[in-house]
């Protein structure tokens, strides 16, 4: 039975990390999206997310990643003004 690497001689990083940590590659990819969103957040909001005071759902992270640059900037301005992430995504994405 072929494994995940047989079609591609150099495995994707997500497959390598998934194997190393015993999780599914999609988990690694979702975590990467979460990380990308956290990286662009203002410092105070970033601290709130990492400390658990505020949450980012998978769908919210996916929406922020899919936003074009002007829409992301609008999202970040909303977050900087104190709007919770969930509301800021709704206000800018929908």
Secondary structure as GFF3:
##gff-version 3
##sequence-region A 1 94
A	DSSP	alpha_helix	13	21	.	.	.	ID=ss1
A	DSSP	alpha_helix	25	40	.	.	.	ID=ss2
A	DSSP	alpha_helix	43	51	.	.	.	ID=ss3
A	DSSP	alpha_helix	58	66	.	.	.	ID=ss4
A	DSSP	alpha_helix	69	80	.	.	.	ID=ss5
A	DSSP	alpha_helix	85	93	.	.	.	ID=ss6
###
